[in-house]
Amino acid sequence: MSEVTVKVKLPGGAIEHTVAEGHGPVDAMNNALRKALRTTYPKIEGMHLEDYKVRILDGKLATRAKTRVLIETSDAESSWCTVGVSENIITASFVALLDSFEYFLLQQYGHETGGDDAS
């Protein structure tokens, strides 16, 4: 089990600080973001992570290589893919996952979500 803590600044300035567990770091991040956002954005329950792919972009660099993470997400109406790239696989995963949440929220609620303040 992995555990993740997130702190999200919501519209209006409220701060939601949550902790969640999951079967690995990406599942824990997904659960923590959902927990932080579900009260303000209840439609988030209709969004589902469908696929998670990791690719090393330049294997010759070994542990210094950049990692690309592709996340495919869907709801009842559509599906979309987001990408994160970093030398740190957790950072790349978080970027891709956060972009997926932001895309969904923009589609459903039609305004900026303030996602740059998530940490």
Backbone as JSON Lines, residues from 0, in Angstrom:
{"i":0,"aa":"M","n":[0.83,-1.19,0.0],"ca":[0.0,0.0,0.0],"c":[0.87,1.25,0.0]}
{"i":1,"aa":"S","n":[0.42,2.23,-0.74],"ca":[1.08,3.54,-0.77],"c":[0.15,4.57,-0.17]}
{"i":2,"aa":"E","n":[0.71,5.62,0.38],"ca":[-0.06,6.7,0.97],"c":[0.39,8.02,0.37]}
{"i":3,"aa":"V","n":[-0.58,8.87,0.02],"ca":[-0.29,10.17,-0.58],"c":[-1.07,11.25,0.17]}
{"i":4,"aa":"T","n":[-0.44,12.39,0.37],"ca":[-1.07,13.56,0.94],"c":[-1.12,14.64,-0.13]}
{"i":5,"aa":"V","n":[-2.29,15.26,-0.32],"ca":[-2.41,16.38,-1.25],"c":[-3.05,17.56,-0.53]}
{"i":6,"aa":"K","n":[-2.66,18.74,-0.98],"ca":[-3.26,19.98,-0.49],"c":[-3.7,20.76,-1.73]}
{"i":7,"aa":"V","n":[-5.01,21.01,-1.85],"ca":[-5.57,21.65,-3.04],"c":[-6.25,22.94,-2.63]}
{"i":8,"aa":"K","n":[-5.96,24.02,-3.36],"ca":[-6.66,25.28,-3.15],"c":[-7.88,25.3,-4.06]}
{"i":9,"aa":"L","n":[-9.05,25.36,-3.46],"ca":[-10.31,25.32,-4.2],"c":[-10.76,26.74,-4.54]}
{"i":10,"aa":"P","n":[-11.69,26.87,-5.5],"ca":[-12.24,28.2,-5.8],"c":[-12.79,28.83,-4.52]}
{"i":11,"aa":"G","n":[-12.56,30.1,-4.36],"ca":[-12.98,30.79,-3.15],"c":[-11.92,30.8,-2.08]}
{"i":12,"aa":"G","n":[-10.81,30.08,-2.33],"ca":[-9.68,30.13,-1.42],"c":[-9.6,29.03,-0.38]}
{"i":13,"aa":"A","n":[-10.64,28.2,-0.27],"ca":[-10.6,27.11,0.72],"c":[-9.48,26.14,0.38]}
{"i":14,"aa":"I","n":[-8.85,25.61,1.42],"ca":[-7.78,24.62,1.25],"c":[-8.31,23.26,1.69]}
{"i":15,"aa":"E","n":[-8.16,22.28,0.83],"ca":[-8.54,20.91,1.17],"c":[-7.26,20.09,1.28]}
{"i":16,"aa":"H","n":[-7.0,19.58,2.47],"ca":[-5.78,18.81,2.76],"c":[-6.22,17.38,3.07]}
{"i":17,"aa":"T","n":[-5.85,16.43,2.2],"ca":[-6.33,15.06,2.37],"c":[-5.2,14.05,2.27]}
{"i":18,"aa":"V","n":[-5.46,12.89,2.83],"ca":[-4.55,11.74,2.77],"c":[-5.36,10.56,2.25]}
{"i":19,"aa":"A","n":[-4.75,9.77,1.36],"ca":[-5.43,8.57,0.87],"c":[-4.4,7.48,0.59]}
{"i":20,"aa":"E","n":[-4.87,6.25,0.65],"ca":[-4.03,5.09,0.34],"c":[-4.47,4.5,-0.99]}
{"i":21,"aa":"G","n":[-3.59,3.69,-1.57],"ca":[-3.92,3.0,-2.8],"c":[-2.97,1.85,-3.04]}
{"i":22,"aa":"H","n":[-3.27,1.09,-4.06],"ca":[-2.43,-0.05,-4.45],"c":[-1.31,0.45,-5.35]}
{"i":23,"aa":"G","n":[-0.42,1.23,-4.81],"ca":[0.67,1.86,-5.54],"c":[0.5,3.36,-5.53]}
{"i":24,"aa":"P","n":[1.55,4.09,-5.89],"ca":[1.52,5.55,-5.78],"c":[0.51,6.24,-6.69]}
{"i":25,"aa":"V","n":[0.3,5.73,-7.9],"ca":[-0.65,6.38,-8.82],"c":[-2.08,6.2,-8.31]}
{"i":26,"aa":"D","n":[-2.41,5.03,-7.85],"ca":[-3.73,4.79,-7.28],"c":[-3.95,5.66,-6.04]}
{"i":27,"aa":"A","n":[-2.93,5.79,-5.21],"ca":[-3.04,6.64,-4.01],"c":[-3.21,8.11,-4.39]}
{"i":28,"aa":"M","n":[-2.47,8.58,-5.42],"ca":[-2.64,9.97,-5.88],"c":[-4.05,10.18,-6.4]}
{"i":29,"aa":"N","n":[-4.54,9.24,-7.2],"ca":[-5.89,9.32,-7.75],"c":[-6.92,9.4,-6.62]}
{"i":30,"aa":"N","n":[-6.78,8.53,-5.63],"ca":[-7.71,8.52,-4.5],"c":[-7.65,9.81,-3.69]}
{"i":31,"aa":"A","n":[-6.44,10.34,-3.48],"ca":[-6.29,11.57,-2.7],"c":[-6.89,12.77,-3.42]}
{"i":32,"aa":"L","n":[-6.66,12.87,-4.73],"ca":[-7.25,13.98,-5.5],"c":[-8.77,13.9,-5.49]}
{"i":33,"aa":"R","n":[-9.3,12.7,-5.69],"ca":[-10.76,12.52,-5.66],"c":[-11.33,12.95,-4.3]}
{"i":34,"aa":"K","n":[-10.67,12.53,-3.24],"ca":[-11.13,12.85,-1.89],"c":[-11.12,14.37,-1.66]}
{"i":35,"aa":"A","n":[-10.09,15.04,-2.17],"ca":[-9.98,16.49,-1.99],"c":[-11.01,17.25,-2.81]}
{"i":36,"aa":"L","n":[-11.41,16.71,-3.95],"ca":[-12.26,17.44,-4.89],"c":[-13.74,17.06,-4.86]}
{"i":37,"aa":"R","n":[-14.09,15.9,-4.32],"ca":[-15.46,15.39,-4.51],"c":[-16.55,16.26,-3.9]}
{"i":38,"aa":"T","n":[-16.3,16.95,-2.81],"ca":[-17.34,17.79,-2.21],"c":[-17.65,18.99,-3.1]}
{"i":39,"aa":"T","n":[-16.61,19.63,-3.62],"ca":[-16.78,20.8,-4.48],"c":[-17.2,20.4,-5.89]}
{"i":40,"aa":"Y","n":[-16.69,19.28,-6.36],"ca":[-16.95,18.81,-7.73],"c":[-17.49,17.37,-7.7]}
{"i":41,"aa":"P","n":[-18.76,17.18,-7.35],"ca":[-19.29,15.82,-7.21],"c":[-19.27,14.98,-8.5]}
{"i":42,"aa":"K","n":[-19.24,15.63,-9.65],"ca":[-19.2,14.89,-10.92],"c":[-17.9,14.1,-11.08]}
{"i":43,"aa":"I","n":[-16.92,14.38,-10.23],"ca":[-15.62,13.7,-10.31],"c":[-15.79,12.18,-10.16]}
{"i":44,"aa":"E","n":[-16.87,11.75,-9.52],"ca":[-17.11,10.31,-9.34],"c":[-17.38,9.61,-10.67]}
{"i":45,"aa":"G","n":[-17.75,10.37,-11.71],"ca":[-18.01,9.78,-13.02],"c":[-16.77,9.62,-13.88]}
{"i":46,"aa":"M","n":[-15.64,10.06,-13.39],"ca":[-14.38,10.0,-14.13],"c":[-13.61,8.76,-13.7]}
{"i":47,"aa":"H","n":[-13.07,8.01,-14.69],"ca":[-12.38,6.75,-14.37],"c":[-11.06,6.65,-15.1]}
{"i":48,"aa":"L","n":[-10.01,6.31,-14.39],"ca":[-8.71,6.05,-14.99],"c":[-8.79,4.69,-15.69]}
{"i":49,"aa":"E","n":[-8.54,4.68,-17.0],"ca":[-8.67,3.45,-17.79],"c":[-7.34,2.75,-18.03]}
{"i":50,"aa":"D","n":[-6.28,3.53,-18.24],"ca":[-4.99,2.92,-18.57],"c":[-3.86,3.83,-18.1]}
{"i":51,"aa":"Y","n":[-2.74,3.22,-17.79],"ca":[-1.56,3.92,-17.3],"c":[-0.35,3.27,-17.97]}
{"i":52,"aa":"K","n":[0.38,4.06,-18.75],"ca":[1.54,3.51,-19.47],"c":[2.78,4.34,-19.15]}
{"i":53,"aa":"V","n":[3.9,3.65,-19.01],"ca":[5.17,4.31,-18.72],"c":[6.16,3.94,-19.82]}
{"i":54,"aa":"R","n":[6.9,4.95,-20.27],"ca":[7.94,4.69,-21.27],"c":[9.18,5.49,-20.89]}
{"i":55,"aa":"I","n":[10.33,4.84,-20.94],"ca":[11.6,5.52,-20.73],"c":[12.0,6.12,-22.08]}
{"i":56,"aa":"L","n":[12.26,7.42,-22.11],"ca":[12.5,8.09,-23.39],"c":[13.9,7.89,-23.94]}
{"i":57,"aa":"D","n":[14.9,7.77,-23.1],"ca":[16.27,7.52,-23.57],"c":[16.94,6.55,-22.61]}
{"i":58,"aa":"G","n":[16.77,5.28,-22.88],"ca":[17.28,4.24,-22.0],"c":[18.78,4.28,-21.78]}
{"i":59,"aa":"K","n":[19.52,4.91,-22.71],"ca":[20.98,4.98,-22.57],"c":[21.39,5.81,-21.35]}
{"i":60,"aa":"L","n":[20.5,6.67,-20.89],"ca":[20.8,7.5,-19.73],"c":[20.55,6.79,-18.4]}
{"i":61,"aa":"A","n":[20.08,5.56,-18.48],"ca":[19.82,4.73,-17.29],"c":[18.9,5.45,-16.31]}
{"i":62,"aa":"T","n":[19.32,5.61,-15.08],"ca":[18.44,6.2,-14.06],"c":[18.24,7.71,-14.23]}
{"i":63,"aa":"R","n":[19.0,8.36,-15.11],"ca":[18.8,9.79,-15.38],"c":[17.84,10.02,-16.54]}
{"i":64,"aa":"A","n":[17.35,8.96,-17.14],"ca":[16.48,9.08,-18.31],"c":[15.15,9.73,-17.94]}
{"i":65,"aa":"K","n":[14.6,10.46,-18.88],"ca":[13.26,11.02,-18.69],"c":[12.23,9.91,-18.87]}
{"i":66,"aa":"T","n":[11.2,9.99,-18.07],"ca":[10.11,9.03,-18.12],"c":[8.87,9.74,-18.64]}
{"i":67,"aa":"R","n":[8.18,9.1,-19.58],"ca":[6.91,9.64,-20.08],"c":[5.79,8.75,-19.56]}
{"i":68,"aa":"V","n":[4.81,9.38,-18.95],"ca":[3.64,8.67,-18.44],"c":[2.43,9.12,-19.26]}
{"i":69,"aa":"L","n":[1.68,8.15,-19.75],"ca":[0.46,8.41,-20.5],"c":[-0.7,7.84,-19.69]}
{"i":70,"aa":"I","n":[-1.67,8.68,-19.39],"ca":[-2.85,8.23,-18.66],"c":[-4.07,8.42,-19.55]}
{"i":71,"aa":"E","n":[-4.84,7.35,-19.69],"ca":[-6.1,7.41,-20.43],"c":[-7.23,7.39,-19.41]}
{"i":72,"aa":"T","n":[-8.14,8.34,-19.54],"ca":[-9.24,8.51,-18.6],"c":[-10.54,8.6,-19.39]}
{"i":73,"aa":"S","n":[-11.65,8.23,-18.77],"ca":[-12.93,8.34,-19.46],"c":[-14.03,8.72,-18.47]}
{"i":74,"aa":"D","n":[-15.13,9.18,-19.05],"ca":[-16.37,9.36,-18.32],"c":[-17.47,8.74,-19.18]}
{"i":75,"aa":"A","n":[-18.72,9.0,-18.89],"ca":[-19.82,8.39,-19.64],"c":[-19.88,8.87,-21.09]}
{"i":76,"aa":"E","n":[-19.27,10.02,-21.39],"ca":[-19.41,10.61,-22.71],"c":[-18.16,10.54,-23.58]}
{"i":77,"aa":"S","n":[-16.98,10.5,-23.0],"ca":[-15.77,10.57,-23.82],"c":[-14.57,9.98,-23.08]}
{"i":78,"aa":"S","n":[-13.47,9.92,-23.81],"ca":[-12.21,9.52,-23.19],"c":[-11.12,10.48,-23.65]}
{"i":79,"aa":"W","n":[-10.06,10.6,-22.87],"ca":[-8.98,11.51,-23.19],"c":[-7.68,10.98,-22.61]}
{"i":80,"aa":"C","n":[-6.58,11.46,-23.17],"ca":[-5.25,11.06,-22.71],"c":[-4.48,12.28,-22.26]}
{"i":81,"aa":"T","n":[-3.7,12.11,-21.22],"ca":[-2.81,13.17,-20.75],"c":[-1.43,12.58,-20.56]}
{"i":82,"aa":"V","n":[-0.42,13.46,-20.62],"ca":[0.97,13.02,-20.58],"c":[1.73,13.83,-19.54]}
{"i":83,"aa":"G","n":[2.63,13.16,-18.84],"ca":[3.57,13.81,-17.94],"c":[4.96,13.32,-18.26]}
{"i":84,"aa":"V","n":[5.94,14.21,-18.23],"ca":[7.33,13.84,-18.52],"c":[8.22,14.41,-17.42]}
{"i":85,"aa":"S","n":[9.09,13.57,-16.89],"ca":[10.03,14.0,-15.86],"c":[11.1,12.93,-15.7]}
{"i":86,"aa":"E","n":[12.21,13.3,-15.08],"ca":[13.21,12.31,-14.7],"c":[12.72,11.48,-13.51]}
{"i":87,"aa":"N","n":[11.69,11.97,-12.84],"ca":[11.1,11.29,-11.69],"c":[9.76,10.7,-12.1]}
{"i":88,"aa":"I","n":[9.61,9.39,-12.03],"ca":[8.38,8.73,-12.48],"c":[7.16,9.17,-11.67]}
{"i":89,"aa":"I","n":[7.33,9.46,-10.39],"ca":[6.21,9.91,-9.57],"c":[5.76,11.3,-10.02]}
{"i":90,"aa":"T","n":[6.7,12.19,-10.3],"ca":[6.35,13.52,-10.8],"c":[5.65,13.43,-12.14]}
{"i":91,"aa":"A","n":[6.19,12.63,-13.05],"ca":[5.56,12.46,-14.37],"c":[4.14,11.92,-14.21]}
{"i":92,"aa":"S","n":[3.95,10.99,-13.32],"ca":[2.63,10.41,-13.07],"c":[1.67,11.46,-12.51]}
{"i":93,"aa":"F","n":[2.15,12.26,-11.56],"ca":[1.3,13.28,-10.95],"c":[0.89,14.33,-11.97]}
{"i":94,"aa":"V","n":[1.82,14.76,-12.82],"ca":[1.51,15.75,-13.86],"c":[0.42,15.22,-14.79]}
{"i":95,"aa":"A","n":[0.59,13.99,-15.26],"ca":[-0.41,13.4,-16.16],"c":[-1.76,13.25,-15.47]}
{"i":96,"aa":"L","n":[-1.76,12.8,-14.23],"ca":[-3.0,12.61,-13.49],"c":[-3.69,13.94,-13.21]}
{"i":97,"aa":"L","n":[-2.93,14.93,-12.77],"ca":[-3.5,16.25,-12.49],"c":[-4.08,16.87,-13.75]}
{"i":98,"aa":"D","n":[-3.37,16.75,-14.88],"ca":[-3.9,17.27,-16.14],"c":[-5.21,16.58,-16.52]}
{"i":99,"aa":"S","n":[-5.32,15.3,-16.23],"ca":[-6.55,14.57,-16.52],"c":[-7.72,15.11,-15.69]}
{"i":100,"aa":"F","n":[-7.47,15.35,-14.41],"ca":[-8.5,15.92,-13.55],"c":[-8.88,17.33,-14.02]}
{"i":101,"aa":"E","n":[-7.88,18.15,-14.35],"ca":[-8.17,19.51,-14.79],"c":[-8.98,19.52,-16.08]}
{"i":102,"aa":"Y","n":[-8.63,18.64,-17.03],"ca":[-9.39,18.56,-18.28],"c":[-10.85,18.21,-17.99]}
{"i":103,"aa":"F","n":[-11.05,17.19,-17.16],"ca":[-12.41,16.78,-16.82],"c":[-13.19,17.93,-16.18]}
{"i":104,"aa":"L","n":[-12.59,18.59,-15.21],"ca":[-13.27,19.67,-14.51],"c":[-13.6,20.83,-15.45]}
{"i":105,"aa":"L","n":[-12.7,21.16,-16.36],"ca":[-12.99,22.2,-17.33],"c":[-14.14,21.8,-18.25]}
{"i":106,"aa":"Q","n":[-14.18,20.54,-18.65],"ca":[-15.27,20.06,-19.5],"c":[-16.61,20.07,-18.76]}
{"i":107,"aa":"Q","n":[-16.6,19.68,-17.51],"ca":[-17.83,19.55,-16.73],"c":[-18.32,20.87,-16.12]}
{"i":108,"aa":"Y","n":[-17.39,21.68,-15.67],"ca":[-17.75,22.88,-14.93],"c":[-17.43,24.16,-15.68]}
{"i":109,"aa":"G","n":[-16.63,24.08,-16.74],"ca":[-16.4,25.19,-17.64],"c":[-15.65,26.38,-17.08]}
{"i":110,"aa":"H","n":[-14.8,26.19,-16.1],"ca":[-14.0,27.3,-15.58],"c":[-12.67,26.77,-15.08]}
{"i":111,"aa":"E","n":[-11.75,27.68,-14.88],"ca":[-10.44,27.3,-14.34],"c":[-10.62,26.72,-12.95]}
{"i":112,"aa":"T","n":[-9.84,25.68,-12.66],"ca":[-9.98,24.99,-11.38],"c":[-8.94,25.39,-10.36]}
{"i":113,"aa":"G","n":[-7.96,26.2,-10.77],"ca":[-6.91,26.57,-9.83],"c":[-5.94,25.45,-9.56]}
{"i":114,"aa":"G","n":[-5.81,24.51,-10.51],"ca":[-4.99,23.33,-10.32],"c":[-3.52,23.59,-10.1]}
{"i":115,"aa":"D","n":[-3.03,24.78,-10.48],"ca":[-1.61,25.08,-10.28],"c":[-1.24,25.14,-8.81]}
{"i":116,"aa":"D","n":[-2.24,25.23,-7.94],"ca":[-1.95,25.32,-6.52],"c":[-1.92,23.97,-5.82]}
{"i":117,"aa":"A","n":[-2.15,22.89,-6.57],"ca":[-2.09,21.55,-5.96],"c":[-0.64,21.22,-5.66]}
{"i":118,"aa":"S","n":[-0.4,20.58,-4.53],"ca":[0.98,20.19,-4.2],"c":[1.01,18.83,-3.59]}
